[in-house]
Amino acid sequence: MNTTTLFKMQKALDSHIESQHGLENEDLFDRKVLSLLVEIGELANETRCFKFWSVKPASERDVILEEFVDGVHFILSLGIECGFEDLETIMQSQLDEFDATKQFLAIYEYAQEFRNSRSKEDYVQLFQGYLKLAQLLGLNEDQIEQAYIKKNEVNYDRQQKGY
């Protein structure tokens, strides 16, 4: 995935939010990690991949895609926070034998590893793991990029309306 444009868009949104809320001098790293974890949970809830007790199907693809890109926003924001926005591409790694439930759990682990280390290596692992989840959910890079751009505009609108 070519991330150059996405990082630029996220950096502008982050700057706008931080300025709007007087957060320019705040360390937001842990809040962003927690935000990412919450968004991952919301995505899992929409996929219903872990709900062995229920026969209700997953949410519509558009809902899952929107929840997925909410996570992309926070992954990008964390990369910016750590100075990794120079990563031009994030390569999707090969799918393992993981199912969606196991991939969600792996992403939680990757997020915690990155939180502890703040290393570029762990950041790339987190981002790649998240993109691997996209593959498992049937989402492709073009869909993700277009949905990200659309949601970025929504996020700006929300800030203008006092979200």
Disulfide bonds with the S-S distance in Angstrom:
none
